[in-house]
Amino acid sequence: MTLYDWPRAAAFGRVIPKTKIYEHAGATTGLKDLFVREVDQIVWSHKLAPETVNLAATKQVAEIQVFRITARTATLDAAVLRAIDKAIPFPLIFEVAHGGRVRLAAAYKRPSEADSARWVVGDYFQGDWLPEDAPRAPLPVALNMGALYERLLEPLVAGQTARLAPGLAEAPQTHFTLAEAERPVSLEERIAQAEAIERQAREVERIKARLGREKQFNKRVVINAELRAAKKELERLTGAHAGAAVTNE
């Protein structure tokens, strides 16, 4: 996992009052309380756009906005990120900072097919915590804004999947040539695979917990069989995900 050296030309640096997020996201009292407890400051730090990164816009991705959140807690509720996503009508990449460390977070965001004025936001993927002064890499090579968005999301998807399924090594950062960057990548399919892995990993843990509580031998035999089947399915899913990662590199 890496942090990016956002282009100077894309710097925006505008502090966003929480009240603006509340207004545009239709925040409830509970959500406002969550912001008060978990968020110290929100900065709209960079605008990745055709005029700032010299890449053509696509139908789904005209610009990518980078928001830096200074968090008061080490864990930031996904509802906070989702509220900001709801308030900003562009794909977002978050930098979450806390205690001298920073991590990237994002959800795949696309215009609704039923209503182009609305956005569909998927599940959130998070990178590893890194020191604030960790080296930053240049933006990934891409031919347009849509491809850049996919390149920014791919390591988050791969990294979170690797943490859920330790047997699946995190896909390494790859430096793409222009020819490779032009090749289409089915990001939605890879995200669907990652979400299936997350669901199955939770199912394995749920069965393990049942097994730990059960004392009767006959029932433990049955639960053990369920656990083996669940682990086998998780192995199948992680194998399919690894194959997709190789195909797309």
N, C-alpha and C positions, 0 to 999 in steps of 0.2 A: 504494500500500500504506500502511496506517496501523497504529498501535498503539491499543489501547482503554483508556479510563479506566474500569477495572473499578469497579463500585459499592462504596462503603465498607461497605455492609451485607453485602456478599458476602465481605469480607476474612476469611481463615482463618489464613494466616501460619505454618503448621506445617512445620518442617524434617523431612524424611523421611530417615532413615538409609538408606544404600545397601543395608545388610543386609536391610532389610524388602523392598526391591524384589527382591533375590536370592531371598528366601524365597518370595514369592508368584509370581514369574515362573519359578521353577525354573532359575535361572541356572547356566550351565556355567562352568568355569574361564576359558575364553576370554572369555565375556561379562563376568565379574567383572573381568578384566584391562582390558577395554575401558572399563568404568566408572572404574577407577582412573586410567587414562591421560587420559580425556576429560572427566570430570565432577568438578567441585569441590564443588558443593552442589545439592541438590534441595529446593525449597520448594513445598509445596502452598499456593499463594498465595490463591486465591479459590474459593468454591463458588457457582456460579450455579444457584440453585434457586428453586422457586416462592415460598418465604418470603423470599428475598433480592433477587429481581428482579421480583417480583409478576407472574409469568407462569405459566400452567397447565402442568403436566407433560403429556407425551404418552406413548403406549405405548412408543415407542422411546427417548425422551429424557426421563428424569425429572429429571436434573441434568446440568450441564456443569462439569467441574473444570478449573481453570487451574493449571498447574504451571510454575514458573519454574526453569530449569536454568542455573546458572552454570557455563559450560564452560571447560575448560582449553585447548581448541584451537578454532580458527576453524571447523573442520568437525566436526560431530557425527554420528557413525555412526547411521544409521536404526535399527540394532539396539538402541541405547540407548533411543530413544523407544518402540520396539515392546515392550521389556521393561517399561517403565513402564505402557504401555497394557495389557499383559497382566496387570499386578498390580492395576490399578484398574478396577472394574466399572462405569465410566461413560464417556461421551465426554469426551475431553480436548482442551484447547487448550494448546500449549506456548509459553512465552516463553523463548527461548534467549539468554543474555547472555554476551558475551565482549569484552574490550578496550574497554569504554565504548560498545559497540553492542548492539543487541537486535533479534531478529527473531522472528516468529511461525512456528509449524510445527504441523501437525496431519494426521491421516489420518481419512478417513471411517470411523466406527465404529458398528456396529449389532448388535443381538442376533441370534444365529443363528436361522434359521427352523427348523432341525432340533432345536436344543437351546437353549431360552431362557436357560439358565444360562451359556451360552458367548457370546463376542463375536467378530465378524468385523471385522478391521482391514485397511483397504485400503493403498494406497501413500501415502507421505508427501508433502505439499506444503509448501513453505517460502516465506515472504515475503522481501522485501529487508531487508538490514541497515539499521537506522536508529540515530541517536544516542540514547543513553539518555534525554536530556532533550528528545527530539522531542515536539511537541504530541500529545496523545492525544484521540481522538474518543469521543463517547458510544457506548454499545452501539447496534447497528442496531435499528430499529423492527421488532417482531415481535409476533404475537398469542399465541404459546405457546413452550415450550422447544424443540420440534422446529424451528419456523421460525427461532428465534434461532440454533440450531446451524447451520442451512443458511446464514444470513446471515453468520456468522463464517467459514465455510469458503469461500464463493464467491470472495472476493477472492484467497485463497491459490491456488485452482484456476486462476483467470484469470491471475494474475500469473506463476505458474510456466509456464503454457502460453505466455504472451507471451515469456518468456525463451528457451524452446525454439524458438519460431517468431517471429523478430524482426519479420516482416511483419505480425504480428497484434498490434495495440496492446492494452495492458492495459486491461481493462474498468474504467471509472472508478468510484470510490466513489459510490454513489447513495443519496440520502436518501429513503427510501420513506415514503409516506403509509400510514395504517392500512389503507386499501382495497387498496393494492398489496401490503402485507405479507400480507394474507389470501389472496392468489392463490397456489395451489400451484406449486412449482418442482421440476422433476425434477433434483435434485442428482446422483443416481446416474448419470443419463444424461450429464450434463455432465462428471462425473469419468471416465466410460468414454471419452468423446471426448478428454479431456485425456491419459489414459493411452495412447490410440491415437496421438495426436500425438507423445508422448514416444518411443514405440516407433519411429515412422516417422522422427523426427528422428535417432535413433540409427542407423537403417538408411541414411539419407542420408550421415551421417558415415562409416559403415563403407565405403560404396561410394567415397566421396571418397578414403579412405585407400588402398583397392585401386588406384584410378586413379593416385594419386601414386607407388605402387611399381612399377606396370607400365611397361615400356619398349617392348614390341612394339606397333607401330602398329595392326595388325589387332585385337589384344586391347583396346587403348585405345578403339577405335571401339565395340566391343561394350559395354565398361564405361561409356562415355559415354552410350550408349543406356539402360542400366540406371539411370544417375544421373538422366537426364531423366525417366524414368518414375517414379522414387522421389520426385523433387522435385514432379512433377505430383500424385502421391498426397498428399504433404504439404500442398500448396496446397489440394487438395480438402478434406482434413480440417480445416485451419485455417479455411477458408471456412465449413464446416458448424458449427464451434465458434463462430465470430463470429456466425453467424446465430442460434444458440441463445442466445448472450449477449444479443443485441438483443431476442429474443423474451421473455427472462426479466427484462428491465429495465422 
